[in-house]
Amino acid sequence: MVTIKDIAEKCNVSATTVSNILNGKAKASKKTRELVMQTVKVMGYQPNYIAQGLRNSRTRIIGIIAEDISQFTTPPQNH
């Protein structure tokens, strides 16, 4: 899994700079933004939504506690 730190090392910038660019904050030059975004694409970086949720105190995950999971079925498809 590629991290922001990996992207930062590859681009020779700080992890904060990469984070700012990915979050749309205009605190970097156009050249740096283009380099970071190209590196993100090439390296296949994907945000860690669980980590973001923990940072923001909002995971958008729903938990279900059930005694018998077979209770949860989907209705048949009508064609």
N, C-alpha and C positions, 0 to 999 in steps of 0.2 A: 504494500500500500504506500503510495507516494504521499508525503506530507508537505506542509507549507515550508518546513525547514529544508527539505530536499530541493524544493523549487528555489528557495532563497540561495542555497549553496551553489546551485547550478548557474544562477543569474548573478552571483556575487553581490547580492543585496541582503538586507536584513529580513527576518521573518515578518517583522512589523510592516515593512514596505510591501511585501507580498500580500499580507492580510489586508492592508489598506486598498491595494489595487483590486483584489478580489471582491471587496465590499463596496467598491465604487467611490472611495474617497480620493479626491484629486490632490494627493500630496506627493506625486511622483511625476517625473517628466514623461512626455509622450513616448520617447524612445524606451525608457524603462518599462512603462506600461505594456508596450508592444512586445518587448523581450519576455516579460513575465507571462503574458497571455499566450504567447507562442510556446513557451516552455511548458506551461500548464497543459496545453493541447498535446504536445509531443509526448510528455511523460504520462499523460492520462490521469491527471489529478482529479479526484472526486472529493467533495467536501464530506466530512464526517458529521452527519446530521445528529448523531447521538451526542457527540462532544459539543456541538453548537447548542443543542437543547439544554445540556447541563450548564453551559455558560450563561444562557439566557433564562434559565429556570423555566423552560417551556419546551417539553419534548414532543408534544403532539402525538403521544403514544397512548393508546387505550388498552387497559388491562381488563381481562374478564376472568372471574373466578367461577368455575362451574364444577359441580359434583360429577356430572356425566357429560362429556363433550359431545356425545351423540345427539344431545338435545338441539345442538346448533347445526341445522341443515339448511340447504338452500332450496327454495321452491323449484319445482320442475319448470323447464323452459317451454313456453308455448310458442309454437311455430306458426 
